[in-house]
């Protein structure tokens, strides 16, 4: 039997890429350009809000899944596990902060005209969001390190490569606002997570106690 924490952690790790893919497909644009965002919120308000909400949910799942993965890998690769956890969670928190600030975008766009809303968003982007944006790369590096650490637990080499490639690829996709690259990268990330999770769950499965050998009568 698996513990509840193992099931919850593995489920969170596997669910995060799926929720991100859904969020990206729903959102009309990933552009960080203020004018483009205002236009999208004007024409596709509900889709933008739904996509933003799913993105925040996915980040929470990713943080929980990253912590579980690091804890599961710690006995086999303690240094990589700790480094991956610290960088992965720190980077995800930076992105979560960005998305939380961006959650005010719909209210700004609806309460002001296009020009005023664009100017307001540009000030927000050049302030709080721009300050933490480079930190998001740390999260990608952290996930890649955990992928490498998964090799020590017996995960296939291709799975570790997929985790590293997917993590770095999605970072590049968001940085360039390329939806196709983000979707493909998270699909690759999910494909890498799946065998890693199977390996770790098998490794942490409690083994039944060996039956004592029957006593041999001595005449």
C-alpha positions as CSV (number, residue, x, y, z in Angstrom):
1,X,0.0,0.0,0.0
2,X,1.1,3.6,-0.7
3,X,0.9,6.3,1.8
4,X,-1.5,9.2,1.3
5,X,1.3,11.7,1.0
6,X,2.9,9.6,-1.8
7,X,-0.3,9.4,-3.7
8,X,-1.1,13.1,-3.3
9,X,2.5,14.2,-4.2
10,X,2.6,12.0,-7.3
11,X,-0.8,13.1,-8.4
12,X,0.1,16.8,-7.9
13,X,3.3,16.3,-10.0
14,X,1.5,14.6,-12.8
15,X,-1.5,16.9,-12.8
16,X,0.5,20.2,-12.9
17,X,1.6,19.8,-16.6
18,X,-1.9,18.8,-17.7
19,X,-3.5,21.9,-16.0
20,X,-0.8,24.2,-17.5
21,X,-1.5,22.8,-21.0
22,X,-5.2,23.4,-20.5
23,X,-4.6,27.0,-19.3
24,X,-2.3,27.8,-22.3
25,X,-4.8,26.4,-24.8
26,X,-7.7,28.4,-23.3
27,X,-5.8,31.7,-23.1
28,X,-6.0,33.6,-26.4
29,X,-2.4,35.0,-25.9
30,X,0.6,34.5,-23.7
31,X,2.1,37.8,-24.7
32,X,3.4,40.0,-22.0
33,X,2.7,43.1,-24.1
34,X,0.3,45.3,-22.2
35,X,-1.7,46.4,-25.3
36,X,-2.1,42.8,-26.4
37,X,-3.3,41.8,-23.0
38,X,-5.9,44.6,-22.8
39,X,-7.1,43.7,-26.3
40,X,-7.4,40.0,-25.4
41,X,-9.3,40.9,-22.1
42,X,-11.7,43.1,-24.0
43,X,-12.4,40.5,-26.7
44,X,-12.0,37.2,-24.7
45,X,-12.4,38.2,-21.1
46,X,-13.7,34.9,-19.7
47,X,-11.1,32.8,-21.5
48,X,-8.3,35.0,-20.2
49,X,-9.6,34.8,-16.6
50,X,-10.1,31.1,-16.8
51,X,-6.6,30.6,-18.2
52,X,-5.1,32.8,-15.4
53,X,-6.9,30.9,-12.8
54,X,-5.8,27.5,-14.1
55,X,-2.2,28.8,-14.3
56,X,-2.3,29.6,-10.6
57,X,-3.8,26.2,-9.7
58,X,-1.1,24.5,-11.8
59,X,1.7,26.4,-10.0
60,X,0.3,25.3,-6.6
61,X,0.3,21.7,-7.8
62,X,3.8,22.0,-9.2
63,X,5.1,23.3,-5.9
64,X,3.5,20.4,-4.0
65,X,4.7,17.9,-6.6
66,X,8.3,19.3,-6.7
67,X,8.5,19.0,-2.9
68,X,7.3,15.4,-3.0
69,X,9.7,14.5,-5.8
70,X,12.6,16.0,-3.9
71,X,11.7,14.2,-0.7
72,X,11.4,10.9,-2.6
73,X,14.8,11.4,-4.2
74,X,16.6,12.7,-1.2
75,X,17.8,9.3,0.2
76,X,19.4,8.5,-3.2
77,X,20.7,11.9,-4.3
78,X,20.5,14.3,-1.4
79,X,22.5,17.2,-2.9
80,X,20.6,17.2,-6.2
81,X,17.3,16.7,-4.4
82,X,17.9,19.7,-2.1
83,X,19.2,21.9,-4.9
84,X,16.4,21.0,-7.2
85,X,13.8,21.6,-4.4
86,X,15.1,25.0,-3.4
87,X,15.5,26.2,-7.0
88,X,12.3,24.6,-8.2
89,X,10.1,25.9,-5.4
90,X,11.7,29.4,-5.4
91,X,11.3,29.8,-9.1
92,X,7.7,28.6,-9.0
93,X,6.9,31.0,-6.2
94,X,8.4,33.8,-8.3
95,X,6.0,32.8,-11.2
96,X,3.1,32.6,-8.7
97,X,3.9,36.1,-7.6
98,X,3.8,37.3,-11.2
99,X,0.5,35.6,-11.9
100,X,-1.0,36.9,-8.7
101,X,-0.1,40.5,-9.8
102,X,-1.4,39.8,-13.2
103,X,-4.7,38.7,-11.7
104,X,-5.5,42.4,-11.3
105,X,-5.3,42.8,-15.1
106,X,-9.0,42.0,-15.8
107,X,-10.2,44.6,-13.3
108,X,-7.8,47.2,-14.8
109,X,-8.9,46.5,-18.3
110,X,-12.6,46.7,-17.5
111,X,-12.4,49.8,-15.4
112,X,-10.3,52.0,-17.8
113,X,-10.1,52.8,-21.5
114,X,-7.7,50.9,-23.7
115,X,-5.0,53.6,-23.6
116,X,-5.3,54.1,-19.9
117,X,-5.4,50.4,-19.1
118,X,-2.3,49.8,-21.4
119,X,-0.4,52.5,-19.6
120,X,-1.3,51.1,-16.2
121,X,-0.3,47.6,-17.1
122,X,3.0,48.8,-18.6
123,X,3.8,50.4,-15.2
124,X,2.9,47.2,-13.4
125,X,5.0,45.1,-15.8
126,X,8.0,47.4,-15.5
127,X,7.8,47.3,-11.8
128,X,7.0,44.2,-9.7
129,X,6.7,41.7,-12.5
130,X,9.9,42.7,-14.2
131,X,11.8,42.5,-10.9
132,X,11.1,38.8,-10.4
133,X,10.8,37.6,-14.0
134,X,14.5,36.4,-14.2
135,X,13.9,34.3,-11.1
136,X,11.5,32.1,-13.0
137,X,14.5,30.5,-14.7
138,X,15.6,29.1,-11.4
139,X,12.5,27.0,-11.2
140,X,13.3,25.4,-14.6
141,X,16.8,24.6,-13.6
142,X,15.5,23.1,-10.3
143,X,13.1,20.7,-12.2
144,X,15.9,19.8,-14.5
145,X,18.2,18.9,-11.6
146,X,15.4,16.7,-10.1
147,X,15.2,15.0,-13.5
148,X,18.9,14.2,-13.3
149,X,18.5,13.0,-9.7
150,X,15.7,10.6,-10.8
151,X,18.4,8.6,-12.6
152,X,19.8,7.5,-9.2
153,X,16.4,6.0,-8.3
154,X,16.4,3.9,-11.4
155,X,14.3,6.1,-13.8
156,X,15.1,5.6,-17.5
157,X,17.7,7.9,-19.0
158,X,15.1,9.1,-21.6
159,X,12.8,10.1,-18.7
160,X,15.5,12.2,-17.0
161,X,16.3,13.8,-20.4
162,X,12.6,14.5,-21.0
163,X,12.2,16.2,-17.6
164,X,15.2,18.4,-18.2
165,X,14.3,19.3,-21.8
166,X,10.6,19.9,-20.9
167,X,11.5,22.2,-18.0
168,X,13.9,24.3,-20.0
169,X,11.7,24.2,-23.1
170,X,8.6,25.6,-21.3
171,X,10.8,28.4,-19.8
172,X,11.8,29.4,-23.3
173,X,8.2,29.1,-24.5
174,X,6.9,31.5,-21.9
175,X,9.8,33.9,-22.4
176,X,9.0,34.1,-26.2
177,X,5.2,33.8,-25.7
178,X,5.2,30.7,-28.0
179,X,2.1,28.6,-27.2
180,X,3.1,25.6,-29.2
181,X,6.5,25.4,-27.5
182,X,4.9,25.7,-24.1
183,X,2.4,23.0,-24.8
184,X,4.9,20.6,-26.4
185,X,7.4,21.2,-23.5
186,X,4.8,20.4,-20.8
187,X,3.7,17.3,-22.7
188,X,7.4,16.2,-22.8
189,X,7.7,17.0,-19.1
190,X,4.6,14.9,-18.3
191,X,6.0,12.0,-20.3
192,X,9.2,12.2,-18.3
193,X,7.4,12.6,-14.9
194,X,5.3,9.4,-15.5
195,X,8.1,6.8,-15.5
196,X,9.9,8.6,-12.8
197,X,6.8,8.5,-10.5
198,X,6.3,4.8,-11.3
199,X,9.9,4.1,-10.4
200,X,9.8,6.1,-7.1
201,X,6.4,4.6,-6.1
202,X,7.8,1.1,-6.7
203,X,10.9,1.9,-4.7
204,X,9.0,3.2,-1.8
205,X,6.5,0.4,-1.7
206,X,6.8,-1.5,1.6
207,X,8.0,-5.0,1.1
208,X,6.2,-7.8,3.0
209,X,8.2,-9.3,5.9
210,X,9.9,-12.5,5.1
211,X,8.4,-15.6,6.6
212,X,10.7,-17.3,9.1
213,X,12.3,-20.5,7.9
214,X,10.7,-23.6,9.3
215,X,12.6,-25.2,12.2
216,X,14.4,-28.4,11.4
217,X,14.0,-31.1,13.9
218,X,17.3,-32.6,15.0
219,X,17.1,-36.2,16.1
